[in-house]
């Protein structure tokens, strides 16, 4: 065989081998990754709420008992025994027991007081209440309850004026000393006719005062320790005054008072209720 022919026969094999060596190696087919796009916010169907903050509330304290220590009824007076009361009758002043009432009346020009004391019993620590029915009364005219009376010239007077004020006085040897100046109150009737309930609580030197069961003020005074109960009226100028008192009830009191303040205290002025 000729060399030329040998080379010619070998050439296709070389070319084929070269082509096979130049072919790129096979690579694994990539797995497509799904396009997730823009992330979507998670929807909260029941979003959490802030936990409520609970604040502690103050304890509501009960209203203090203004006439503590009442233990029982000492006596009542239906004003059916005129002999238990000081009475008088003249053209200008009158004090008498009529139709189960103690009626005090002044028709003279004032200033002029009139009082009537119950002869018994003598009381020291007590709570007393009675109804006052005002028939004629105006301006600075006064009426009220007397207590711890040693005589007609020595006593305490819980005073109510006919223009809606209250006060306390001590009468010693016939001289009047105002212990507490006049205070306005919505519980006192203005003018007449009107009805109001008086109340006095006294233990030792401490005294508390009421109108229609509403606390008015308290005041300490050690001078008079016991005595009789009674009622009074006082005409200020020329207007006549007539007030009757009924339904007196007196209760015993067993109570040890804390040291009272030398300064009198009272509740805020209540709203006035029209008198019936």
Secondary structure as UniProt FT lines:
FT   HELIX           3..22
FT   TURN            45..46
FT   TURN            66..69
FT   STRAND          70..77
FT   HELIX           82..84
FT   STRAND          88..89
FT   STRAND          93..98
FT   TURN            99..100
FT   STRAND          101..106
FT   STRAND          112..118
FT   STRAND          126..136
FT   TURN            139..140
FT   STRAND          142..151
FT   TURN            152..153
FT   STRAND          154..161
FT   STRAND          165..172
FT   TURN            173..174
FT   STRAND          175..184
FT   TURN            186..187
FT   STRAND          194..203
FT   TURN            204..205
FT   STRAND          206..211
FT   TURN            212..213
FT   STRAND          214..220
FT   STRAND          227..235
FT   STRAND          241..253
FT   STRAND          265..266
//
